[in-house]
Structures are given as C-alpha cells and as structure tokens.
Amino acid sequence: MSETEQAVAEGEAPEGPVEDLSPAADSAPAADDPAPSAPEPVEPAAAPPSDATGANPAGAAADHPAAKIDGPRPSAQETGRQAPRRETGDGGDFTRYQQARQQNALNKLKRSAVANGSGSAFYAEQLTIGADTGIEIQVLSVSALTVAQHLDSHQDVAQQAQMASRLATQHVLVLAGQPGSGRQSTALKLLAGCCPDDSIKILHSEAQGILQALCRRADELLTPGGFVVDLDDQPLKLSTLETLGHLARKQRAFLVVIGEPGPVDPDRLRPHAFEHRRPALGDVLAVHLRRLLAGHPGACTQPDCTAEHTTAFISRMLESQQVQRTLDGAPSVRSVVEFADVLAQRVHAEDTSLNEVIGQWRDRLRRLAKQLLHVPAETSQGPVLDPHRQAFRIAYAFFHGHPLSDVFEAGEVLSATVLPRYETREPAPTNHVFERELDQLIPQEMRAGADATSGGRADDNPRRARLVDEELMHAVIEVVWHDYDSLRDPLREWLTALVAGPLERIRVRAAQIAGILLSHDFDSVYRDLIRHWAGESAAYRQSAALALEMAAHDPRLVHRVRGQIRSWLSSPRWQLQDSAARAYGTLVGAQDVPDTLWALRELGSRPELAFSSSVAFSMSWLYLAGAPGPTADALDHWITSDNDHLSQHAIRTLLILSRYGAGPDRRDRPVLADTAMTDPDRAEALVRLWRHALMGKDSSTRAWDLLRRWLLAGDADKELAAFLEVLVPRICARPLSLRAGFYLGMWAGRHPDSATLRRLRPQPPRGGRATDSAS
C-alpha cells in the first residue's frame, strides 16, 4: 500500500458499492463507451447517471498481468460486489509517481506530431531539511571532431558577437530558444572561442534542479573548460545564475545554459541571457550542401562531374520554390541538415525527381521504422529468431531515454511472455535473442552513435536507450499499429502487463504509449484497452488517466478526452469515478482549473471515493502545477464543509503537500508555509487544515511527524522559524495544547540542537483561542 493511501483507513473497509440497476441507469449512455467525437462543452453541473454495464475490467489482470484482455470477464454487477473499497498499493504514491513523470520526457517533445503541447512538468521537490537531493547529473564529453564539424557549418545568429563578449567576461551565458533552433550549435561555437575544443562537456539531468545541484557540487563537476547545461523546460532565477557565474569564474570554467522561453525569461535574466532565434534555414541548407559536396567531383565516377556541376546544382536547389516551401515547414535546424544530406545524394538526379526526393525526406523515419521491423525471408540463424529481434527493437524504440535494464525487462515480457500466446514457434530457438550482443540486436541506423544528438559520448550511468532521432519512436508506434494488424492484440496485452509492473517509470511510459495510440485510433484503443484499465485496480486507473492526458496533446482530441473524463465522473461505478479524479490531476485538469475544482469537489463529496486518495492526489498536483491560489481556496472550503468526505480529502491533500519544498532555491521551506508567510488569509486557512489533521483519527500520527519536520526546517531558515513561532501556537490551541506540550518535549529531547524547538518548548500553548471549531 502506498504511503499516501495507508492513512486512509486503519480498519477493514466495506465492500464496494453494488451497481445501480435502476431503469434510469439502464437507459443512460454507457460511461465507459468512447465519448462522441466532437462533444459540446459541458457546463459544470451535475451530469445524469450512466450505465457502466459495458465496462467489464480485464479479468484477473492484476494477478496475471499478461493475461489477454479480450478474454471472458465478469459482469459489472459481479465486479461491483467483488471490488474492495480499500485501496491497494499498486497505484504508487504521489512522490514516486511525480518523479517517474519527470523522468519520462514524452510530454516535453515539442517537435512530435502528437506531443505538441506545453508539457506537464513542474517543480515538485520534497522537503529535504538540509539534505542532499541526490540529483543524477549526466556528463557527456564532446569530441574535438564534433566541435570542429559544428564550427565548420555553424551559421551565426542575431547578437552572437554580444553573446561571445558576455561569456568571455562573465563565464556564464543563457540562451533561451525553442528546441530545434540550433542552441547547442551556438553554444559549442561560443565555448570554442573561450576554451580548447577537447575540453567541452554537456551536463544534463532529467530531474528538476540541475543548476542548484551544480552549485552545491561545483568543486566536483566544474573544471577548467567549457560546459553546456541543458535545462529542458526547467525554470531559472537570476540569483541562481549569479551564484553559478561566481563559481564558474572561481573554477576557470565557462558555462552556456540553454533553456526554453517561458521557464527561462531573458528579460528577467539580463545581462546574462539572450533570446536565441534560429538562423535563416536557407543559409543552413546552403552551407551543408557545400560541405557535403566539397569533395564530390574527385570521388565521383560520372565523367561530367565537375565543381561547376555541383555549384550549379546547389544554386538550383536554393532557388527552387519546392525546396523553399519545404524549408518553411521544417521543424528544426537539424531536420534541414538531414534534408541537405538527402539532396546531396541526388546530385546527379533530374530536377523532375525533386518531389520524390522531398517525399522520401518527409517519410524517412517511417521508412526506417518499417525497415527495422521487417522480417527477412531467411537469416543465418533462421527466421525463428526474428520475432524476438522485433520485440527488442520495439522495446528499444518505445523506451527511448530509459535505462537499458528497462528495455530488456519490457522486451522480455513482449518476446517471452506475450508473443508466444499468438505464435507457433517450432522448433524452439537454440540461441535466444537476449543472449546476443546489443550491437546485433539494434542496428546502427537506429541507435544514436558515439557522437549522439546530444553532442557527446554516451557516458550514461546507467546506460540508456538512445534513438538516432527522438521522433523515430512515434514512427515505430505508427508502423506497429497500422502496418502490422497481427501485432495489435499482443501490443495491447503487452502494455497491460507493463502498467501492472513494479517500476513506476515503466508504467508511466507504457501509459503514454497507449495515449499516443489513442491519437491514431481513439475508438478502438479506448474500447479494447483504456476502458478496461479505468475499471481495474489503482495502477491501471492511474495509467488510464495518463493515457488520456497524452492523447490530449493532440488538439483534435482535447474536447473528446474531456468528454470521456466527464462520462467517468457521472458513472455509478466507483472505479470509473476514481479514474476521473485521477485524470483531473493531469494536464487536462490544469487547462481548466475552475471546472476541475468543481469536478473534484463533486467527486470528493461522494461516499464512493471516501477510501481513495485520488482526489487528494489531483488537488496536490494542481497546487504544485501552477494553481496554488484557487486550490488553496478550495481546500479551505472543504475543511469547513458539512460533508465529512470533503474534509478528509482536504486533510489528505495537506499531508501530501506538507512534504514538498517551495522551490530549488528554497528546498528547506515547505511550499504551503512559503505562501502563507506573505498572506494572512492563507495562514489562517493553514491553521484550520493543520488542526483538523492533528486531531483526525486516521491522520494525527503522520500529521504530528510532518509538523516536526517543519520545525526542524526552521533551523535552516530564519524567516520560516519566525513564522512558525507564531503559527504553531495557533495550531496547537485547545484542545491540542496538552498533546502539543508532550510532542514538543519529546522532539526537543530527540533534537537537542534545534533552536526552533527550544524556543517553542518553554512556551507551549495553554489554551489559546482556536481559529475554528475544529473539534
């Protein structure tokens, strides 16, 4: 059982609710059927109940993850009577879940045809009370050859001379630009002007707070030379940047930080930051065509191939309207480099074949995916090994960026557990694919090479799957689904097995893959996969919510996804209601906060979800994702509500949020306290939440321990300590005064060095006026 859900109920919970068999329910549309393709916007009002008799969960999938999901299933009535109301721990707790989401970068792939939204990453660091967060920073060495290639073909961008001057004098520079605008090439060019070509490295971390960790570990990580720090979509503050510049000058290092507009605001970070705009794509194409064709006449076997011929070819390509239109739609500088390579290979082709060349370039990833999954008629080991090789290649593509251990585990499930149910394998293979070398399993054209797209050697620890192009994953997904009809059932069964596994990051990625499949075939994938997940155990329900979030990145499906979640909300089945609550704790909920808060209040007031932490889970996500004000107001209304279920959900939300720090530069300060320190109304609401939590039968033990953590955090933060010395006596007014005196005394004995506890202990509250009738 997860830590979040352990405090929900200490006694045995009653059985789940019996299905509503009234005629009204029977005549309503099924809640687990796919929502209409273009539903009208739904007003925040109570929806009529709907029949869930078609939502039969996937048999015994929780006990046998690889069981076929299209086999016999119990009826909805049987499921409703058998489903325990008390949650199990297979859904994972809030902290592990958020860490897994941050490690899975699918929501941040701006160049993807599907994941083109703003992403759902946000800063959510646990309250550390002075301890090291243990952030893993990957260091990738850039070879001198790679730097030389970038220098040879780099196109200067606006203000590049000012950038170079600022880096040389201050040792730190920020480039804020869109992914694919050539930021890394510019960074390497600038660093090459300040340090030797063979002393440049790239620093990257999937976790939040890489710059803060770099400041703490500057003596270890910063050496004389150049560093590119890739922030992805993490935020950056001026104070952190100035500290980093001081440390870089001390270590004789030069740092170029690349980030994205929004989280990194050049106006607020001046004079250290510059907006990075991509160079003219026509110039990029020209310089790469000249580089690729520079030595072509000397190596070409064509009798009429001369330097004049290649020069004329380059001129025609640059003047072509077809080429110009292709450049206008190019997603990135790198794609233009690839386009130049395709054109250079057709230097002797007729101009009439230009359309074919452009079509091949646009379809290059899909053709590569088909080539990788193609089964040859015969191999040296025999064709029986090919399905194993295909399984591993699919797993390698789907788990791009993950440790290779995840790839092997997922590939083993597909090859050894799922596929044998659908194949006739005679005779059994004598040389199993997972005993072969990685280089034989994954062809070079699929893997990122020694000088990968990140610009460095693959020094990952642990070693990770790295595709030659991030979007190859999406191409493999499309080919597997559309071109191999016999793979659809195994693929659904494989994903179902993965979301029931023990590793959170694998479950998150499998759910995201299901969401991408929804964008290809919403009706089929929802009917045969997502609706069964939504009616199963907590791990499956969380995966169903994540799949819908991923599908919502496709603008065509936004209204349909929201309609499906609203359909779950109106279902009489508590499992579907719980899935709806979890779905509102995603990017879908953040897109319309008022409607989401209404929906969570509606769900939280029902007895069906009294023993679930999903409502508190989603309220915590909304607070941390950028809507702290409206969420805090809602919690204050809930804690004083006449509905006991709402007050319990508010307490659970407090217990989750109390463990999180205010940000990378205030890791020791609780995020709830940080807001209340400058807002008396927030402080008053916080007092009410704490008093209810400390007196709650199921929450008091953890609440007192979390309050102890807050007081210890005050030892490292004078402003926080002063705030707590005023807040805690108000929290611990009667009837909590005696119990507070007991705990303060016990804590002071355990932590004799805590100044905050010493100042509070001599003056334990003696019955001050409570701020609310919490008792």
MONORRA-V117189 format. One line per field, one symbol per residue. ss: DSSP state (h for helix, s for strand, l for the rest). psi: psi as a letter, one per 40 degrees, with the letter a starting at -180 (. if undefined). burial: + if it has 24 or more other ideal C-beta (glycine too) atoms within 12 Angstrom, else -. A space follows every 50 residues. Layout:
ss = ???
psi = ???
burial = ???
This chain:
ss = llhhhhllllllllslllllllhhhhhlllllllllllllllllllllls lllllllllllllllllllllllllhhhhhhhlsllllhhhllhhhhhhh hhhlhhhhlllllllllllllllllslllllllllllssssllhhhhhhh hhhllllllhhhhhhhhhhhlsssssllllllhhhhhhhhhhllllhhhs sssslllllhhhhhhhlhhhhlllsssssslllllllhhhhhhhhhhhhh hlssssssslsllslhhhhlllssslllllhhhhhhhhhhhhhllhhhhl llllllhhhhhhhhhhhhhlhhhhhhhhllllhhhhhhhhhhhhllllll hhhhhhhhhhhhlhhhhhhhhhhlllllllllhhhhhhhhhhhhhhhhll llshhhhhhhhhhhhhhhhhhlllllllllllhhhllhhhhlllllslll lllllllllllllsllsllllhhhhhhhhhhhhlllhhhhhhhhhhhhll lllhhhhhhhhhhhhhhhhhlhhhhhhhhhhhhhlllhhhhhhhhhhhhh hlllhhhhhhhhhhhhhhhlsllhhhhhhhhhhlllhhhhllhhhhhhhh hhhhllhhhllllhhhhhhhhhhhlllhhhhhhhhhhhhllllhhhhhhh hhhhhhhllssssllssssshhhhhhlllhhhhhhhhhhhhhhhhllllh hhhhhhhhhhhhhhhhlhhhhhhhhhhhhhhlllllhhhhhhhhhhhhhh llllhhhhhhhllllllllllllll
psi = hiddededhdihiiiiiiihfiddddeiihdeihiidgiihhigihiiii hfeeghigbfdddgdeiheeahiiidddddddhidhiieeeiiddddddd dddhedeegdeiddgeaeieiihghihefeihefhhhhhhhhiddddddd ddeihiihfddddddddddeeiihhhiiheefddddddddddeeiidefh ihhihdiifdddddddfddddhihaihhhhebfiihiddddddddddddd efihhhhhaiicdhhddeeieeiihhiiihddddddddddddededddei ehdehiddddddddddddehddddddddehdiddddddddddddefdeii deedddddddddedddddddddehhidiideiededddddddddddddfh eiidddddddddddddddddeeihghiihdgideeiiddddhidedihad gadeeiigfihiiihhidhdedddddddddddegdeedddddddddddee idhdddddddddddddddddgddddddecddddeeaiddddddddddddd deehddeddddddddddddeiehddddddddddefadddedgdddddddd ddddeiddedeiedddddddddddeefddddddddddddeiehddddddd dddddddeehieidefdehhdddddddehdddddddddddddddehdeed dddddddddddddddehddddddddddddddfiifedddddddddddddd geehdddddddegihffihieigd.
burial = -++++-++-------++-++----+---+++++++------+----+-++ +++++++++-++--+++++---++-+--++--++++++-+++++++++++ +++++++++++++++++-+++++++++++---+-+++++++++--++-++ +-+++++-++--++-++--++++++++++++++++++++++++++-+-++ ++++++++++++++++++--+++-++++++++++++++-++++++-++-- +-++++++++++++-+--+--++++++++-++-++++++++++--+---- ---------+--++--++---++--++--+++++++++++++++-++--- ---+--++-+++-+++-++--++-+--------+++++++++++++++++ ++++-++++++++++++++-+++-----+---++---+--+++--++++- ++++++++-+---++++++++++++++++++--+--++++++++++++++ +-++++++++++++++++++++--++++++++++++++++++++++++++ ++++--+++++++++++++++++++++++++++++++++++++-++++++ ++++++-+++++++++++++++++++++-+++++++++++----++++++ +++++++++++++++++++++++++++----+++++++++++++++-+++ -++++++++++++++++--++-++++++++++++-++-+++-++--++-- +--+-++--++--++----++--+-
